[in-house]
Amino acid sequence: MHRRGFLAAGLATVLAGSRALAQMKMDGMSNMDSMPGMDMGGHAGHDMGAMGQGPVALPEGQPLRELPLLANEASRSGLFKARLTAEPATVRFVEDRDTPILAYNGTSPGPLIEAYEGDRIEIAFANRIEGEQSTIHWHGMPVPADQDGNPMDPVAAGADRVYAFELPEGSAGSYWYHPHPHGRTAEQVYRGLAGAFVVKAKADPVPAAYGDTVLMFTDLRLAADGSMPDSTMADQMNGRVGDHVLVNGQKNPRLSVAMGAKRRLRLYNATNARFLRLAFGNAAMTVIGTDGGLLEKPVAAEEILLSPAERIELVVAFDRPGAATLTTLDYDRGWMGPGRPADAGLTLLTVDVSETPAEAIPPLPERLRPIAPLGAPAVSRRLVFTETMTMNATSMGMGFLINGKAFDMGRVDIVAKAGETELWEIVNQADMDHPFHLHGTQFQVVEHERDGKVSKPPYRAWKDTVNVARGETVRLLLRQERPGARMYHCHILEHEQLGMMGIVDVQA
Ligand SMILES: [Cu+2]
């Protein structure tokens, strides 16, 4: 049987009852009937619509809230100094029902950090999550390895530490921050810990009249009592996908603009595992930037694909009166077992375009900034993604491997040299798409290959996360400038946790 069909059949068996487990025949493990007390997760029925009840309805159509800004407490210019506390909090997604979440400074998404190229950042982190270590990882940012919130540098429950780093010139971009503790990242993020970190350029070519709005997508699953259910085995396999895609914590909020207005929007996929293929109805999208900042020139787009952890910067032109909606399109990223979420037709944001024309607004410049190619690589590496079934005395599930190995915090997988250009070839031999993320630097995707067909990306861009579709090979060029241990991993956080991560030790 083809492996995916086999796995689907396997999960259906699990859902049908544990007695049937004895009949499952897994790759290289045929004696499962001798495994007592196997924990299959216990909630595996959730994704099937909770037995006909469907998800809890959330209010829609409230005015889009801007993310609260993290206040700068520094008394001199060039320094950004603040405090971030990770702690339990309560929110009301639905009237009369409290939802316990985790929050940075009491809000989810966390406060928006806005700083400038050249600034020094000093953020005091307080971990007030009971009984759990945490860290803050500065996703995509060029920070020293020992300030980057690696799982090797945990902050214990109740403890504090300061993260300090400088933002180099040329580093303007749409970054974010989230926890990265060993084995707890997926849960801490889906429970609410993630925030945007926008580094602004001193001289920005994009007209200020377009505004600058962060739209942070998260993914919520809510039980009838308002709580967030624990993850199921299906969540472990596919990554946890919720029932509601939220924008800045709201479902389908509304934004009002004048006819002819242009808006600069920074879209963040901060979900654990949901792929967002997006289109704007009744409005024209132009891509102006990616994870690591502006493109060389604007590129018109009919639709965009934002895989988990990716960001994209758009200018959207609202030239026709009426409603312009940001909606999802179908995208098959490979789903194991039943319960594949309905991807298409979700309305994430509604923009009301008035009949009144906007005041004259400046055009988008034809050139945004230069991006120098990284040049010829001195070293080539090949990373192969595979999936496997795993089991031990008490549980079974899936393992996600890179070059046949599951993550080991005590093992260095790659030794690299600071300042040297490398070609990384990411080969996905698995049955699901896996978004690849590397810490410490931005890379340039140079080539995709699928079924022997090679294609180039539509533009040169700085990226820290790229989707590697099943059966696809993605080649990228990168250069680490700062020494130290860096993580690379799949950004479906459950896959990262189940082994799809490695360490590159960058030596000076
Ligand atoms: Cu993955």
Boltz pocket constraint, residues with backbone or C-beta under 6 A from the ligand:
constraints:
  - pocket:
      binder: B
      contacts: [[A, 400], [A, 433], [A, 434], [A, 435], [A, 490], [A, 491], [A, 492], [A, 495], [A, 496], [A, 500]]
      max_distance: 6.0
